[in-house]
Amino acid sequence: MVNARIPVLTLFLIALLTQTLSGVSAENTTITNLVYPSGSVSGGTTTVTFDLAYSGLTSTEGLIAAIVDPTTNDIAYGLASSTPDQCISLAGTQYGGRAACVWRLKSTSGTENLTFNLQFPSTHIQSYHFEAVSTIVTSGGNLLGVSQQPFAITGGTTFQLTVNTAYPVTLTVDGSTNASSPVELTPGLHVVSVPTLVQLDNFSRLRFDHWDDGSTQPDRTVNIRSDTTIAATFVHQYLLTLNSPHANVTGAGWYDVGSTVQFSVPPSLQMSGPLGAIGARLIFKGWYENGTRVTTANIGAVSMFGGHTLNAQWAPDYTIPLTALTTIAVVVGASAAVVTRRRKRGKVRRRARRGKAAAKRSVRANRRSVSKKKPRRAY
């Protein structure tokens, strides 16, 4: 028969069972005929049975039997029942469903047949270790006649897939993003994906390179038959930014860490606008990073152990248009001098012609004057 005071005693016994039970000899309880699955159990629960023989039990003592998880030193999750005397099972939500039986019996000796429906701690298919434990608890809290039998059951419904990466990246499994590794998966084929590129900041990112089996595709199929570990290799990349307001540059882009990158611009180029039409040019003066000159050569190289931003600086060159303008000025000046000389010569010639004409007119006038003064001959 069961005493009505058992629920109060149950709380007391749970506290005791969470303590280590080894070190006490089995004097008054004996566990026999322990039966549990020897093969792999598919599913999240399994059944364990054993017989509990007890003796020397007094009216002030309680009898308890349980399945204990030695890794946590706590009572395993599950349900318990017994015959011929029905125990108090810690099945209610108050106890979270624990695999334990508690009795306050009037008989001093006997045998109880116990059945435990164990719930595995997780769905992961693995070997779970348990201990079948029985003891007599005195009113003073002493444990007498402890009996223990360890056993292990392989069970569960899933295997673990672990994806190793040197950097934290988003993992997608069977279309579910933001999966965290390890992932519990049922046996069979599963699609695993990692990003092709992972942006870290404005100047660095990760580039997927390959899986440890040589596959170079970020999406792959994995056949899960046991706990599986795969590794994805990512390469750190840095950005090379080249700024030049006047010319197209070559070499800008993303590059793997440690790589050496060559960059260049033309050494000179024609200036835009009217001055450029008459030969004005821009001459490259150097590459600058953070205000410091890196090189004066238009072609350079940089090692990519970090992001780089290089700015090209240019200076105007007006040599050709100045030369042209000087030549034009000389030609114009020479032309003006020739014209001036020609004008002067024309004036002299015109004066000379006018003088000759005046002399001729004077001669004719003198002749006419002489002819008027001569007397006419008489005939």
C-alpha positions as CSV (number, residue, x, y, z in Angstrom):
1,M,0.0,0.0,0.0
2,V,1.1,3.6,-0.7
3,N,1.2,6.2,2.1
4,A,-0.5,9.5,1.3
5,R,2.6,11.3,2.5
6,I,4.6,10.1,-0.5
7,P,4.4,13.3,-2.6
8,V,6.2,15.2,0.1
9,L,8.8,12.5,0.4
10,T,9.2,12.5,-3.4
11,L,10.7,16.0,-3.5
12,F,13.1,15.0,-0.8
13,L,14.2,11.9,-2.7
14,I,14.8,13.8,-6.0
15,A,17.2,16.0,-4.2
16,L,19.0,13.0,-2.9
17,L,19.2,11.3,-6.3
18,T,20.9,14.2,-7.9
19,Q,23.9,13.4,-5.6
20,T,26.5,10.8,-6.5
21,L,25.3,7.5,-5.2
22,S,28.6,5.5,-5.5
23,G,30.5,4.5,-2.5
24,V,27.5,2.8,-0.6
25,S,27.4,-1.0,-0.6
26,A,24.3,-2.8,-1.9
27,E,22.9,-4.4,1.2
28,N,19.1,-4.2,1.1
29,T,18.3,-3.8,-2.7
30,T,19.3,-5.8,-5.7
31,I,18.7,-5.1,-9.4
32,T,18.3,-8.2,-11.6
33,N,17.1,-9.0,-15.1
34,L,18.0,-5.7,-16.5
35,V,16.7,-5.6,-20.1
36,Y,17.4,-2.9,-22.6
37,P,17.7,-2.7,-26.4
38,S,21.0,-4.1,-27.6
39,G,20.9,-2.7,-31.1
40,S,20.2,0.8,-32.4
41,V,16.9,2.3,-31.5
42,S,15.2,4.4,-34.1
43,G,13.2,7.1,-32.4
44,G,13.4,9.3,-29.3
45,T,12.2,6.8,-26.7
46,T,12.9,3.2,-25.6
47,T,11.8,0.8,-22.9
48,V,14.0,-0.5,-20.1
49,T,12.9,-3.1,-17.5
50,F,14.4,-4.7,-14.4
51,D,13.4,-6.5,-11.2
52,L,14.1,-4.9,-7.9
53,A,14.4,-7.2,-4.9
54,Y,14.4,-5.5,-1.5
55,S,14.7,-6.6,2.1
56,G,15.0,-5.2,5.6
57,L,12.6,-2.3,4.8
58,T,11.1,-0.7,7.9
59,S,7.9,1.4,8.2
60,T,9.9,4.6,8.4
61,E,11.9,4.0,5.3
62,G,11.2,4.6,1.6
63,L,12.1,2.6,-1.4
64,I,13.2,4.2,-4.6
65,A,14.4,3.1,-8.1
66,A,15.4,5.2,-11.0
67,I,17.3,5.5,-14.2
68,V,20.1,8.0,-13.8
69,D,22.1,9.9,-16.5
70,P,25.7,9.7,-15.1
71,T,26.8,12.6,-17.4
72,T,24.5,15.0,-15.5
73,N,24.2,13.0,-12.3
74,D,20.4,13.5,-12.6
75,I,17.4,11.3,-13.1
76,A,16.8,10.6,-16.8
77,Y,13.7,11.9,-18.5
78,G,10.8,9.4,-19.1
79,L,8.0,7.5,-17.4
80,A,8.0,4.7,-14.8
81,S,5.6,2.1,-13.6
82,S,5.8,-1.0,-11.4
83,T,4.0,-4.2,-10.3
84,P,2.7,-5.6,-8.1
85,D,2.8,-2.4,-6.0
86,Q,2.2,0.7,-8.1
87,C,4.8,3.4,-7.3
88,I,4.5,7.1,-7.4
89,S,5.9,8.0,-10.8
90,L,7.5,11.4,-11.3
91,A,5.5,11.9,-14.5
92,G,3.8,15.2,-13.8
93,T,4.8,18.5,-15.1
94,Q,5.9,19.4,-11.6
95,Y,8.9,17.0,-12.1
96,G,9.3,17.3,-15.9
97,G,8.7,13.6,-16.5
98,R,11.5,11.7,-14.7
99,A,12.2,8.0,-14.8
100,A,11.8,7.3,-11.1
101,C,9.6,5.2,-8.8
102,V,9.0,5.9,-5.1
103,W,7.3,3.6,-2.6
104,R,6.4,3.6,1.1
105,L,5.6,-0.1,1.6
106,K,4.3,-2.0,4.6
107,S,6.1,-5.2,3.7
108,T,9.7,-5.6,4.7
109,S,10.8,-7.5,1.7
110,G,9.7,-8.4,-1.8
111,T,10.2,-7.9,-5.5
112,E,9.0,-5.1,-7.8
113,N,8.9,-5.4,-11.5
114,L,9.7,-2.0,-13.1
115,T,9.2,-0.6,-16.6
116,F,10.8,2.6,-17.7
117,N,10.0,4.4,-21.0
118,L,13.1,6.5,-21.4
119,Q,13.3,9.6,-23.4
120,F,16.7,10.2,-25.0
121,P,18.3,13.5,-24.1
122,S,18.4,14.6,-27.7
123,T,17.4,13.3,-31.2
124,H,21.1,12.7,-32.0
125,I,21.9,9.1,-32.9
126,Q,24.6,8.0,-30.5
127,S,25.4,5.8,-27.5
128,Y,23.6,7.1,-24.4
129,H,24.9,5.9,-21.1
130,F,22.6,5.3,-18.1
131,E,22.6,3.6,-14.7
132,A,19.8,1.6,-13.1
133,V,19.8,2.7,-9.4
134,S,17.9,1.5,-6.4
135,T,18.2,2.4,-2.7
136,I,16.4,2.6,0.6
137,V,16.1,6.1,2.2
138,T,15.9,6.4,6.0
139,S,13.9,9.1,7.7
140,G,17.2,10.7,8.5
141,G,18.1,10.9,4.8
142,N,20.7,8.1,4.8
143,L,21.0,5.9,1.7
144,L,21.1,2.2,2.4
145,G,21.5,-0.8,0.2
146,V,22.4,1.0,-3.0
147,S,22.4,-1.1,-6.1
148,Q,23.7,0.2,-9.5
149,Q,24.0,-1.3,-12.9
150,P,25.3,0.8,-15.8
151,F,24.1,0.2,-19.4
152,A,24.2,2.0,-22.7
153,I,21.6,2.3,-25.5
154,T,22.3,3.5,-29.1
155,G,19.3,5.5,-30.2
156,G,17.9,8.7,-31.7
157,T,16.7,9.8,-35.0
158,T,19.4,12.1,-36.3
159,F,23.1,12.4,-37.0
160,Q,25.2,15.4,-36.6
161,L,26.6,17.3,-39.5
162,T,29.4,19.7,-38.6
163,V,30.6,22.3,-41.1
164,N,33.9,23.8,-40.2
165,T,35.0,27.2,-41.5
166,A,37.8,29.5,-40.4
167,Y,35.4,32.4,-40.4
168,P,31.7,32.7,-39.2
169,V,29.5,32.4,-42.3
170,T,25.9,31.7,-43.0
171,L,25.1,28.0,-43.4
172,T,22.1,26.8,-45.4
173,V,20.9,23.2,-45.0
174,D,18.0,22.0,-47.2
175,G,16.9,25.5,-47.9
176,S,17.0,26.6,-44.3
177,T,19.3,29.6,-43.8
178,N,21.1,30.7,-40.7
179,A,21.6,27.1,-39.6
180,S,24.1,26.7,-36.8
181,S,26.7,24.0,-36.9
182,P,26.5,21.2,-35.8
183,V,23.1,20.4,-37.4
184,E,21.0,17.4,-36.5
185,L,19.9,15.6,-39.7
186,T,18.0,12.5,-40.5
187,P,19.9,9.8,-42.4
188,G,20.0,10.4,-46.2
189,L,20.8,13.1,-48.7
190,H,20.9,16.7,-47.7
191,V,21.8,19.9,-49.6
192,V,24.4,22.1,-47.8
193,S,25.3,25.6,-49.0
194,V,27.7,28.4,-48.0
195,P,27.8,31.9,-49.5
196,T,30.1,32.5,-52.5
197,L,31.1,35.9,-51.0
198,V,30.8,37.2,-47.5
199,Q,31.2,41.0,-47.2
200,L,33.1,41.9,-44.0
201,D,33.4,45.7,-44.5
202,N,34.0,48.1,-47.3
203,F,37.5,46.9,-48.0
204,S,37.5,43.2,-47.1
205,R,35.4,40.1,-47.8
206,L,35.6,36.3,-47.9
207,R,35.5,34.3,-51.1
208,F,34.5,30.7,-51.1
209,D,37.3,28.5,-52.5
210,H,36.6,24.8,-52.0
211,W,35.4,22.0,-49.8
212,D,37.8,19.7,-48.1
213,D,37.0,16.9,-50.6
214,G,38.0,19.2,-53.5
215,S,34.6,20.4,-54.6
216,T,34.6,24.0,-55.8
217,Q,30.9,24.6,-55.8
218,P,29.4,26.4,-52.7
219,D,26.3,24.2,-53.0
220,R,26.7,20.5,-52.4
221,T,24.9,17.3,-51.5
222,V,26.0,15.3,-48.4
223,N,24.9,11.7,-47.7
224,I,24.4,11.5,-44.0
225,R,25.0,7.9,-42.7
226,S,26.8,8.8,-39.5
227,D,28.1,11.9,-37.7
228,T,29.8,13.8,-40.5
229,T,32.3,16.7,-40.5
230,I,33.0,18.7,-43.6
231,A,35.1,21.8,-44.0
232,A,34.7,24.9,-46.3
233,T,37.7,26.9,-47.1
234,F,37.3,30.7,-47.6
235,V,40.0,33.1,-48.8
236,H,40.3,36.6,-47.4
237,Q,40.2,39.3,-50.1
238,Y,41.0,43.0,-50.0
239,L,39.9,45.8,-52.3
240,L,42.3,47.9,-54.3
241,T,40.7,51.3,-55.2
242,L,42.4,53.5,-57.9
243,N,41.2,57.0,-58.3
244,S,42.1,59.2,-61.3
245,P,39.9,62.0,-62.5
246,H,41.6,62.3,-65.8
247,A,42.5,58.9,-67.1
248,N,41.3,55.3,-67.1
249,V,43.2,53.1,-64.6
250,T,44.0,49.4,-64.8
251,G,44.4,47.1,-61.8
252,A,41.5,48.1,-59.4
253,G,39.4,45.3,-57.9
254,W,39.3,42.5,-55.2
255,Y,42.4,40.4,-54.6
256,D,43.3,37.4,-52.4
257,V,45.3,38.2,-49.3
258,G,49.0,38.2,-49.9
259,S,48.8,38.6,-53.7
260,T,50.9,41.2,-55.6
261,V,48.8,43.4,-57.8
262,Q,50.1,45.6,-60.7
263,F,48.4,48.9,-61.5
264,S,48.9,51.6,-64.1
265,V,47.8,54.7,-65.8
266,P,49.1,56.4,-69.0
267,P,52.2,58.6,-68.4
268,S,50.5,61.5,-70.1
269,L,47.3,62.3,-71.9
270,Q,45.7,65.1,-73.9
271,M,44.0,67.9,-71.9
272,S,40.4,68.4,-72.7
273,G,39.1,71.7,-74.1
274,P,40.6,74.2,-76.5
275,L,44.0,74.0,-75.0
276,G,44.0,70.3,-75.5
277,A,43.2,70.9,-79.2
278,I,46.4,72.8,-79.6
279,G,48.5,70.3,-77.7
280,A,48.2,70.9,-74.0
281,R,48.7,67.7,-72.0
282,L,48.5,66.3,-68.4
283,I,51.6,64.7,-67.0
284,F,51.4,61.9,-64.4
285,K,53.2,63.0,-61.2
286,G,52.7,60.1,-58.8
287,W,50.4,57.7,-56.8
288,Y,49.4,58.8,-53.3
289,E,47.8,56.9,-50.4
290,N,46.6,58.9,-47.4
291,G,48.5,61.9,-48.6
292,T,51.8,60.0,-48.8
293,R,53.4,59.5,-52.2
294,V,53.8,55.8,-53.0
295,T,55.6,56.0,-56.3
296,T,56.3,58.5,-59.1
297,A,56.1,55.8,-61.7
298,N,52.8,55.4,-63.6
299,I,53.1,51.6,-63.3
300,G,53.4,50.2,-59.8
301,A,52.7,47.1,-57.6
302,V,51.2,46.6,-54.1
303,S,51.0,43.5,-51.8
304,M,47.4,42.9,-50.7
305,F,47.6,42.4,-46.9
306,G,44.9,45.0,-46.5
307,G,42.7,47.4,-48.4
308,H,44.4,50.1,-50.4
309,T,43.1,53.4,-51.9
310,L,45.6,55.0,-54.3
311,N,45.0,58.5,-55.9
312,A,46.7,59.6,-59.1
313,Q,48.0,63.2,-59.3
314,W,48.5,65.1,-62.5
315,A,50.2,68.3,-63.6
316,P,49.4,70.4,-66.7
317,D,52.0,70.7,-69.5
318,Y,51.5,73.7,-71.8
319,T,54.8,73.3,-73.6
320,I,53.3,72.6,-77.0
321,P,50.6,75.3,-77.0
322,L,53.1,77.9,-75.7
323,T,55.6,76.9,-78.5
324,A,52.8,77.2,-81.0
325,L,51.7,80.5,-79.7
326,T,55.3,81.8,-79.8
327,T,55.7,80.6,-83.3
328,I,52.4,82.2,-84.3
329,A,53.6,85.5,-82.6
330,V,56.9,85.4,-84.5
331,V,55.2,84.7,-87.8
332,V,52.6,87.5,-87.2
333,G,55.4,89.9,-86.2
334,A,57.4,89.1,-89.3
335,S,54.4,89.4,-91.5
336,A,53.7,92.8,-90.0
337,A,57.3,94.0,-90.6
338,V,57.1,92.9,-94.2
339,V,53.8,94.7,-94.7
340,T,55.3,97.8,-93.1
341,R,58.4,97.7,-95.3
342,R,56.2,97.2,-98.3
343,R,54.1,100.2,-97.4
344,K,57.2,102.3,-96.9
345,R,58.6,101.3,-100.3
346,G,55.2,102.1,-101.9
347,K,55.2,105.5,-100.4
348,V,58.8,106.2,-101.7
349,R,57.8,105.0,-105.2
350,R,54.7,107.0,-105.2
351,R,56.7,110.1,-104.2
352,A,59.3,109.4,-106.8
353,R,56.6,109.0,-109.5
354,R,55.0,112.2,-108.3
355,G,58.3,114.0,-108.5
356,K,59.0,112.7,-112.0
357,A,55.6,113.7,-113.1
358,A,56.1,117.2,-111.7
359,A,59.4,117.5,-113.5
360,K,57.9,116.6,-116.8
361,R,55.1,119.1,-116.3
362,S,57.7,121.7,-115.5
363,V,59.7,121.0,-118.7
364,R,56.6,121.2,-120.8
365,A,55.6,124.4,-119.2
366,N,59.0,125.9,-119.9
367,R,58.9,124.9,-123.5
368,R,55.6,126.5,-124.0
369,S,56.8,129.6,-122.4
370,V,59.9,129.8,-124.7
371,S,57.9,129.3,-127.8
372,K,55.6,132.2,-126.9
373,K,58.6,134.6,-126.6
374,K,60.2,133.9,-130.0
375,P,59.4,136.5,-132.8
376,R,57.7,135.2,-135.8
377,R,59.6,135.4,-139.1
378,A,58.4,137.6,-141.9
379,Y,57.8,136.1,-145.3
